[in-house]
Amino acid sequence: YVKDWVRVVVFVGLAEIKKSPNAPYLVKIALKTLKDNLNIDLQRLGEACVGATMDGASVFQGDKSGFIVRLQANVAPFMQGMHCAAHKTQLAATCLTKVKVV
């Protein structure tokens, strides 16, 4: 989030996913975790949240009803979603292990 025009990066916490994940459920869990661990209300979150990184699964990155789109529509209109660089690197490394070297 941003405080006094300075980017602040924090570890918010872990939340147990108790059922099959879908975007509405994950948004609900994420907002509850933010509220419980940072004591931040939705208005402040909308003003402060500028980005989120996650894997490329459609439940997160889907451009019609994914996690990011739902947060942008309901809470943080200026937030940007990004495919996690570490996850992309892991995917690339996994693909490379399947390539035969000549």
QUIPERA-V20579 format. One record per pair of residues at least 4 apart in sequence whose ideal C-beta (glycine too) atoms are under 6 Angstrom apart, sorted by the first residue. I is the first residue (numbers start at 1). GAP is how many residues later the second one is. D is the distance in Angstrom with one decimal. If there is no record, write none. Layout:
[[I	GAP	D] [I	GAP	D]]
//
This chain:
[[1	7	5.5] [1	47	3.6] [1	48	5.6] [2	5	5.8] [2	46	5.2] [2	48	5.9] [3	5	5.2] [12	21	5.9] [12	22	6.0] [12	25	5.2] [13	20	5.4] [13	24	4.5] [15	14	5.0] [15	18	4.6] [17	4	5.5] [21	5	5.5] [21	38	5.9] [23	36	5.4] [23	42	5.7] [23	43	5.4] [23	44	4.9] [23	47	5.4] [26	41	5.3] [27	43	4.9] [33	4	5.8] [34	4	5.4] [34	6	5.6] [40	4	5.1] [40	5	5.2] [42	33	5.6] [44	4	5.8] [45	4	5.3] [45	30	5.8] [46	29	4.9] [46	30	4.7] [49	27	4.2] [49	30	5.0] [51	29	4.7] [52	29	5.6] [53	29	4.8] [53	31	4.3] [54	6	4.4] [54	30	5.9] [55	32	4.7] [56	5	5.4] [56	27	4.8] [58	4	4.2] [60	6	5.6] [60	7	4.5] [61	5	5.4] [62	4	3.0] [68	13	3.3] [71	4	5.1] [71	5	5.3] [71	8	5.9] [72	5	5.5] [72	7	5.7] [83	5	5.9]]
//
